[in-house]
């Protein structure tokens, strides 16, 4: 997800920055219609950047929440069985019994 974030944000920030530069007059005077068009491009870019940030924040919160569920399952298992990862019991596998949605995805893994 962070890789996709970079792929989306970098060109988007470039578009927003170039729009700003044009609006402050780096390339000379602009007609009113051109200013309006460039302002629309800049505002659309800012809205899209905001949406991307919200999606990333939501994904981060979901992964953190799922990580807490996994920790809770491992802690519960260790408490009830007296075993933990140190005893050769793979807690991640136990959490996996809750289903794929209960496990945080690894960086770069599709779907997360």
Backbone as numpy.savetxt, mean C-alpha at the origin, in Angstrom:
# Nx Ny Nz CAx CAy CAz Cx Cy Cz
3.22 -5.00 -3.14 2.40 -3.81 -3.14 3.27 -2.56 -3.14
4.39 -2.61 -2.41 5.26 -1.43 -2.38 5.89 -1.18 -3.74
6.17 -2.25 -4.47 6.72 -2.10 -5.82 5.70 -1.43 -6.74
4.46 -1.87 -6.65 3.41 -1.26 -7.46 3.21 0.20 -7.05
3.32 0.47 -5.76 3.19 1.83 -5.26 4.23 2.73 -5.92
5.46 2.25 -5.98 6.53 3.03 -6.59 6.25 3.25 -8.08
5.80 2.20 -8.75 5.52 2.28 -10.18 4.40 3.27 -10.50
3.46 3.43 -9.59 2.36 4.38 -9.80 2.72 5.79 -9.34
3.35 5.88 -8.18 3.62 7.19 -7.59 4.67 7.99 -8.34
5.72 7.34 -8.82 6.82 8.07 -9.45 6.36 8.86 -10.67
5.71 8.23 -11.64 5.27 9.04 -12.79 4.17 10.03 -12.41
3.33 9.67 -11.45 2.27 10.56 -11.03 2.84 11.82 -10.38
3.84 11.65 -9.52 4.49 12.81 -8.93 5.18 13.66 -9.98
5.72 13.02 -11.02 6.31 13.76 -12.13 5.28 14.61 -12.86
4.12 14.05 -13.11 3.04 14.79 -13.78 2.60 15.97 -12.93
2.45 15.74 -11.63 2.03 16.82 -10.72 3.10 17.91 -10.69
4.37 17.51 -10.60 5.47 18.49 -10.56 5.58 19.29 -11.84
5.47 18.63 -12.98 5.54 19.35 -14.26 4.35 20.29 -14.43
3.20 19.87 -13.96 2.02 20.74 -14.01 2.25 21.99 -13.19
2.81 21.81 -11.98 3.13 22.96 -11.13 4.09 23.91 -11.83
5.13 23.33 -12.43 6.12 24.17 -13.12 5.49 24.98 -14.24
4.61 24.35 -15.00 3.93 25.07 -16.07 3.03 26.17 -15.52
2.35 25.87 -14.43 1.43 26.85 -13.85 2.13 28.07 -13.27
3.37 27.89 -12.79 4.08 29.06 -12.24 4.80 29.84 -13.34
4.73 29.34 -14.56 5.24 30.11 -15.69 6.65 29.78 -16.12
7.15 28.61 -15.86 8.53 28.27 -16.24 8.73 28.26 -17.76
7.66 28.10 -18.49 7.76 28.06 -19.96 7.10 29.27 -20.60
6.91 30.30 -19.83 6.30 31.51 -20.36 4.82 31.61 -20.00
4.21 32.64 -20.57 2.80 32.90 -20.28 1.91 31.85 -20.94
0.82 31.54 -20.27 -0.13 30.56 -20.76 -1.49 31.22 -20.93
-2.25 30.71 -21.87 -3.61 31.24 -22.04 -4.47 30.74 -20.87
-5.60 31.41 -20.70 -6.51 31.02 -19.62 -6.99 29.58 -19.79
-7.26 29.19 -21.01 -7.72 27.82 -21.29 -6.62 26.81 -20.98
-5.38 27.14 -21.30 -4.25 26.25 -21.00 -4.06 26.11 -19.50
-4.18 27.22 -18.77 -4.06 27.18 -17.31 -5.14 26.29 -16.72
-6.36 26.41 -17.24 -7.47 25.61 -16.75 -7.21 24.12 -17.01
-6.72 23.81 -18.20 -6.45 22.42 -18.57 -5.33 21.83 -17.71
-4.26 22.58 -17.52 -3.14 22.09 -16.71 -3.57 21.95 -15.25
-4.39 22.87 -14.77 -4.90 22.77 -13.40 -5.74 21.51 -13.22
-6.52 21.17 -14.23 -7.32 19.94 -14.18 -6.42 18.72 -14.13
-5.36 18.73 -14.92 -4.40 17.62 -14.91 -3.78 17.48 -13.52
-3.34 18.62 -12.95 -2.72 18.59 -11.63 -3.70 18.09 -10.57
-4.91 18.63 -10.55 -5.91 18.23 -9.55 -6.29 16.75 -9.68
-6.40 16.28 -10.91 -6.71 14.86 -11.13 -5.57 13.99 -10.62
-4.34 14.42 -10.86 -3.19 13.69 -10.36 -3.16 13.64 -8.84
-3.48 14.75 -8.20 -3.51 14.80 -6.74 -4.60 13.89 -6.17
-5.77 13.87 -6.82 -6.84 12.98 -6.36 -6.44 11.52 -6.53
-5.82 11.19 -7.65 -5.38 9.82 -7.89 -4.30 9.42 -6.88
-3.38 10.33 -6.58 -2.35 10.05 -5.58 -2.98 9.81 -4.21
-4.01 10.58 -3.88 -4.72 10.37 -2.62 -5.38 9.00 -2.56
-5.98 8.56 -3.67 -6.60 7.23 -3.71 -5.56 6.13 -3.55
-4.42 6.29 -4.22 -3.35 5.30 -4.10 -2.89 5.21 -2.65
-2.72 6.36 -2.00 -2.30 6.38 -0.60 -3.32 5.69 0.30
-4.61 5.93 0.05 -5.65 5.29 0.84 -5.64 3.76 0.67
-5.45 3.32 -0.56 -5.39 1.88 -0.83 -4.20 1.27 -0.10
-3.05 1.92 -0.17 -1.85 1.41 0.49 -2.02 1.41 2.01
-2.62 2.46 2.56 -2.87 2.50 4.00 -3.80 1.38 4.42
-4.85 1.15 3.63 -5.81 0.09 3.93 -5.13 -1.27 3.89
-4.30 -1.49 2.89 -3.59 -2.76 2.75 -2.63 -2.96 3.92
-1.94 -1.91 4.32 -1.00 -2.00 5.44 -1.73 -2.34 6.73
-2.88 -1.70 6.95 -3.66 -1.98 8.15 -4.16 -3.42 8.15
-4.60 -3.92 6.99 -5.09 -5.29 6.88 -3.97 -6.28 7.18
-2.78 -6.04 6.62 -1.66 -6.94 6.85 -1.25 -6.93 8.32
-1.26 -5.76 8.95 -0.91 -5.67 10.37 -1.93 -6.43 11.21
-3.21 -6.30 10.85 -4.27 -6.99 11.57 -4.12 -8.51 11.42
-3.85 -8.98 10.22 -3.68 -10.41 9.98 -2.44 -10.94 10.70
-1.42 -10.11 10.79 -0.22 -10.51 11.52 -0.52 -10.69 13.00
-1.38 -9.82 13.55 -1.78 -9.96 14.95 -2.59 -11.24 15.15
-3.45 -11.59 14.19 -4.23 -12.83 14.28 -3.28 -14.02 14.30
-2.28 -14.00 13.43 -1.32 -15.10 13.38 -0.59 -15.20 14.72
-0.16 -14.08 15.27 0.53 -14.10 16.56 -0.38 -14.64 17.66
-1.65 -14.25 17.61 -2.61 -14.71 18.61 -2.78 -16.23 18.53
-2.91 -16.75 17.30 -3.07 -18.20 17.10 -1.84 -18.92 17.63
-0.66 -18.42 17.31 0.57 -19.06 17.79 0.66 -19.02 19.30
0.30 -17.87 19.88 0.32 -17.75 21.33 -0.68 -18.68 21.99
-1.86 -18.78 21.41 -2.89 -19.66 21.95 -2.43 -21.11 21.89
-1.85 -21.49 20.74 -1.37 -22.86 20.60 -0.26 -23.15 21.61
0.67 -22.20 21.74 1.77 -22.41 22.69 1.23 -22.53 24.12
0.22 -21.74 24.44 -0.35 -21.76 25.79 -1.10 -23.08 26.05
-1.88 -23.53 25.08 -2.70 -24.73 25.30 -1.92 -26.03 25.14
-0.88 -26.00 24.31 -0.13 -27.25 24.09 1.21 -27.27 24.80
1.64 -26.12 25.28 2.95 -26.05 25.90 4.08 -26.09 24.89
3.74 -25.96 23.59 4.76 -25.99 22.54 4.76 -24.66 21.80
5.90 -24.35 21.22 6.02 -23.14 20.43 6.90 -23.44 19.23
7.23 -22.41 18.45 8.13 -22.60 17.31 9.44 -23.25 17.74
9.89 -22.92 18.95 11.15 -23.48 19.46 11.05 -25.00 19.61
9.82 -25.50 19.79 9.62 -26.94 19.96 9.37 -27.65 18.64
9.57 -26.94 17.53 9.38 -27.54 16.23 7.95 -27.47 15.70
7.09 -26.70 16.37 5.71 -26.54 15.89 5.66 -25.27 15.06
5.43 -25.40 13.76 5.41 -24.21 12.91 4.11 -23.41 13.11
4.21 -22.32 13.87 3.01 -21.53 14.17 2.38 -20.95 12.91
3.19 -20.61 11.92 2.63 -20.08 10.68 1.71 -21.11 10.02
2.09 -22.39 10.13 1.25 -23.46 9.57 -0.06 -23.56 10.34
0.01 -23.36 11.66 -1.22 -23.38 12.46 -2.14 -22.24 12.05
-1.57 -21.07 11.90 -2.38 -19.93 11.48 -2.95 -20.17 10.10
-2.22 -20.90 9.26 -2.70 -21.22 7.92 -3.96 -22.05 7.94
-4.19 -22.77 9.04 -5.40 -23.56 9.14 -6.63 -22.68 9.20
-6.44 -21.40 9.53 -7.56 -20.45 9.51 -7.93 -20.06 8.09
-7.07 -20.38 7.15 -7.31 -20.03 5.75 -6.28 -19.04 5.28
-6.14 -18.91 3.98 -5.15 -18.02 3.40 -5.33 -16.58 3.83
-6.55 -16.16 4.09 -6.77 -14.76 4.46 -6.24 -14.44 5.83
-5.88 -15.43 6.62 -5.37 -15.17 7.97 -3.86 -15.04 8.01
-3.22 -15.20 6.85 -1.77 -15.08 6.82 -1.36 -13.83 6.07
-0.45 -13.02 6.65 0.05 -11.87 5.90 0.86 -12.35 4.71
0.78 -11.64 3.62 1.50 -12.03 2.42 2.93 -11.51 2.49
3.82 -12.26 1.84 5.22 -11.87 1.79 5.37 -10.72 0.80
6.38 -9.91 0.98 6.65 -8.78 0.09 6.84 -9.30 -1.33
6.20 -8.65 -2.27 6.32 -9.02 -3.66 5.41 -10.15 -4.09
4.65 -10.72 -3.18 3.74 -11.82 -3.52 2.48 -11.24 -4.14
1.98 -11.84 -5.18 0.78 -11.36 -5.86 -0.42 -11.39 -4.93
-1.30 -10.39 -5.12 -2.55 -10.36 -4.36 -2.45 -9.57 -3.09
-1.33 -8.99 -2.73 -1.22 -8.27 -1.48 -0.41 -7.09 -1.63
